[in-house]
């Protein structure tokens, strides 16, 4: 009887998870009459709609060609590609059916649907992290899926929503690396123990071969972690503040003075730097072309200098490090995030977290 009850509860949890995912999609499709923040449009939709549909638009100050502080690679691959698809579909619909699909509804909903599909990556990462750590994921997935952060914010075209998705992916790859390292360490300890306790040369040879066949964990997921971090920084430079701790744990995993030497520790840092280069070059080239600093004509004439390349995260930090620039857009009190935004975002969990932090400090 008890077994049937547990099985029924498990099935109900899974059904509720899928219902919540369907609600997330349904609420996007239903026409919405309001917005959360103007950035939902100004940092993606308006900028790319003007370029793709060749209409008059007013790019916000972050996208000014003189000193741009926003990367366009990620907005292009979310909002931009959805608009290109919609434009091409509209051309076909107008030619063969005389139907115009470039309506305000579709211009608003299609990018949000893309974001909603991407938001499911967060759910997937949570499931994989739980499975890697032998934890049950149903209750955790219910809390995530029913939170208004996922239902409302994650389905909108905010750069913060992309930041959430990239951070979830970063946590997944770091967690997978830690799990792999822990498993490898257990195997090493066991094989070394059996090797030392071997009673004859045949057993020693056997366990020595097993040691040689163990796969190194030194650079596990290095390229994925580097690429995600770079994409996150070009999306929002504040991403580095979130990424520091997971990356630290990835670099520091297995370091106990015996299994990982100081050379391996530093080699991981060097590997991260080298693996980040393709993503950095990719973003810099796309931004440079978009903002008109680099053209095919200049490439053809080999008239290229350092001034042809745009590094938007550097411009972002340079701009925001000047207090007078921030005053133009309004300064928030320092306690606003602590007392207002954390409880607003995380509700009771946020209040309990603040309580635990205060109790730990004092």
Secondary structure, DSSP 8 states (H G I E B T S, - for coil): -HHHHHHHHHHHHHHHHHHHHHHHHHHHHS-----S-THHIIIIIHHHHHHHTT------GGG-SSS--S--HHHIIIIIHHHHHHHHHHHHHHHHT------HHHHHHHHHHHHHHHHHHHHHHHHHHHHHTT---HHHHHHHHHSHIIIIITTS--HHHHHHHHHHHHHHHHHHHHHHHHHHHHHHHHHHHHHHT--SHHHHHHHHHHHHTS---TTTTHHHHHHHHHHHHHH-TTHHHHHHHHHHHHHHTT-SSSSS-HHHHHHHHHHHHHHHHHHHHHHHHHHHHHTTSS-HHHHHTT---GGG---HHHHHHHHHT-HHHHHHH----TTHIIIIIHHHHHHHHHHHHHHHHHHHH-
